[in-house]
């Protein structure tokens, strides 16, 4: 009887650790266009806009795009270009490449739309990094719009993969539909 009990326990193998199931909804969009901001874009209906202001410089027109269901935020900043496009671009690249320590790969995808006077770069940062996607948009003379996606979770590329795929589609839609309003600020 004791032999039967011991032999039955000898074949036990622990189950591998799994991740919670995340139900991903269909992407649906609405327009973010308010008189208080000098730009507009298409936004996921699952995201909320949280207005911000840079406390150091007082720059307004910053906002966070918050996904409560996924605990993720795209932190967006807006700056006027005043002969400082090179400096703004380099600062942005610096933020991206600070992830080099943890990143498996960083790819840059240029975004060019001369008809809309809109240029930018989409950065995909692969690996267990704090910010898996960042982007910049500019007309090179008037505005510089930057976004960085962060999740309020331990960076694990496997567990956030479905959510990252969902939000990355939203970022592409934002970049494609972004319109700068030609107005005085």
N, C-alpha and C positions, 0 to 999 in steps of 0.2 A: 504494500500500500504506500509506504514511504517512497519507494523507487518510482512509482507512478506519479506521485505528486512532484518530485524533483525533476523528472524528465519532462513533465508538462511545462514547467517554468523555464526550462533551459532554452526554449525556442522564442522567448519573448523578445521583441524588438520594439523600441520606442517609436512612436509616430513622429515624422518630421514636423518641425514647427511650420505652421501655416499663417496666412494673413486673413484678416476679416474680409468678407465679401463686400465689395463696393458696387452698388447699383449706379451705373452711369446713365443719366438721362440723354435724350436726344438734344442736340444743340439747337437752341432757338434764340433769336436775337431781337433786341430793341435798340432804338437810337438814343444815345446820350447826347443831348443838344440843349444846352441851357445858356441863357444870355450872360450868366456869370462867368463863363469860360470861353476863351478865344478859339476853341476847337470843338469838334464833334466826332463821334465814331459809333460803330455798332458794338453792342455790349451783350453778353450772355444774359438771358432772363434770370439765370440762377445767381448772378453776381449783384452785389450792392456797391454803390459809390459812397466812399467816405471822404469828404473834402479834407484837405490838409493845407498846411502852410509851413514853409521852411522857417524854422525858428531862428536860425543863424542869420539869414539874409533877408527874411521877410518876403521872399518870393511867394507869390500867390499862384493860383491855378494848378497846384499840386493836388493829387488825389490818390486814393488807394482803391483798387477794385478787389473787393473781398468776396470770397466764395465760402459762405458759412458751412455748407454741406461738406466741403472738402478741407476746411481749415487752411485755405491757401489765400494769399494776397499778392496782387501785382502792385508794387509800389511805383507810382508814376510821378515824375518830376517834369516841370516845364520851365524852360528858361528862354529869355530873349537872346538872340544872337546879336552881339554888338562888337563885331570884329574879333570875336573870341571862339570861332567855330573849332579851330584846331585844339584849343585848350579844353573845350567841352568834350570833344571827341576823345581826346587822350584820357581825360578823367573817366569817361565811360568805359573805355577799354581796360583801364587799370582796375576798375571794379570787377569786370568780367574775369580778368586774368589773375585776380587774387585767389580764385578757385583752383588754380593750377596744382596746388599741393594735393588736393583730393580728387581732381578730375581725371577721368580716363582719357577724355578727348574734349577739345573745344573746337566747334566748327562755326564758321562765320558764313552766313548766307546773305549776300547783298540784296537789297530791295531798291529797285529803281522804277520810278513812274514819272518820266519827264512831263507827260501831259498834265499831271496833277501837281507838278513841281514838288515832288516828294521823293526823298532818298533816305536810305537807312540800312541797318544791318540787324539781322536776327542772329543771336548767339545761342547755340545749343551746347550746354555744358553737361557732358555725360559722366556718370559715376555717382558716388554717394556724396553729393555736394549740397550745400545749403540753398543755392539758387540754380535750378536746372535750365532756366531760360531767361534771357535778357534781350532787350532790343532798344534801338534808337531810331528816331525819325526826325528829319529836318528838311527845310527848304534851302538851307545853307546860308541864308541871309536874314531871316526873320525869327525863326523859332528852333528850339531843340527840345524834343520830347523823348524821355527815356523811361523804360519800364523794366522792373526786375521781379520775377516770380519767386516767392518763398512759400514753403509749407510749414505750418506749425507742427512739425513732427520730426522725429529722428530721420536724417537723410538715409534712405534705403531705396535705391533705384528700382528694385523689384516690387516693393510694396506700393510705391507711388506711381508706377508705370501707367495704370489705367487712367488715373486722375490727370497725370501729366499729359497724356495723349488728348484728353478732353480739353484741358485748359490751353494746350498749345494750338489747337484749332481756333480757339477764341482769340488768342494773340494774333494769329494770322489774319483773322477777320478784322480785328482792331487796326492792324497795320494797313490793310487794304482799304478800309473805309474811313481812315483818319482824314479829316479835313480841317485845315487851319482857316479861321475866319480872318480875313484881312481887315483888321480894325486897329484903332489906336488904343494903347494901354496906358 
